[in-house]
Amino acid sequence: MYVPNGGHKVTVIRGQTNKAVSTISVGRNADSVAVNPATNTIYVGNSGPGGVAADPETNIAYVADAPTDGSPSSVSVLGPCP
């Protein structure tokens, strides 16, 4: 599970034990998380500028800002596009 902390971190919680196993530092004001199970990538919506993506399976770390208009407050992952 991934829990945005409303600050600049997302907590990773192992579902089998319900214990925090890691914290990912991300932009600022993290307030939503979406998971792409096909790529094992999480996307974090920040109510501050920009958005971020992190790969929990390889390095559990911030990857990059994704350019957005305004201040995204939620994110979602869509299936394949035709």
N, C-alpha and C positions, 0 to 999 in steps of 0.2 A: 504494500500500500504506500501511497505517496501523499503526504500531508503538507500543504502549503502553510507556512507559519505566519503569513501576513507581513513578514519582514523580508529579509533577503535570503531566506533559507527554505528548503523543502526537506522534511524528515522522511526517511525511508523506514517503513515498519514491516518486519517479516510477518506474514499472515499466519503462519503456523504457530508462532509464539506470542504474537502481539507485542513484540519488543522492538524498540528503535534500534536499527543496526547501522545507520549512517545518516549524515546530514549533507545535503548538496547546497553549496552556496550558489545563488542565482541572482540576477538583477536586483531589483528592489520591489517591495510591496507585492510579493508573490501571493496571489489569491485564488488561483485555479490550476488544475493539473489535468492533462489528458494523456493517455497511454496509447501508443501504436504497437499492438502486440506482434505485428508482422516484422517490425524492425527493432523491437525492444528499446524504443526511444520514448522518452517522456517530453512533453511540451508544457511549459509553465507560462501562464498568463500573468503579466505584471500590470498593476493599475498605474505604475509609473511608466516611463518611456520604454518602448520596445518589448520584446518577448524573448524567451530563451528556449533552447533545447538541451537535454542532457541524456547521455546514454548510461543507464544504470547497470548494464551487463558487463561493460568493459572497464570503465574507469570511474564511474559515479562522480562525474565532475561537470562543471559548466562547459558547454561546447561553443555556443555562439549566440549573439543577438540575432533575432530575425526582424527585419524591418517591418514596421506596422504603422498605420495611420492612427494618431491619437494615443490613447492609453488603454490597451486591451484589459478587460476585467474577467474574461473567460476564454477558454480554448476548447476545441474539439478536433477529433481525428476522423476524417472521412475515409470511406472505402475507396477502392480503385476507381479512377475516372475512365469513362469509355474513350 
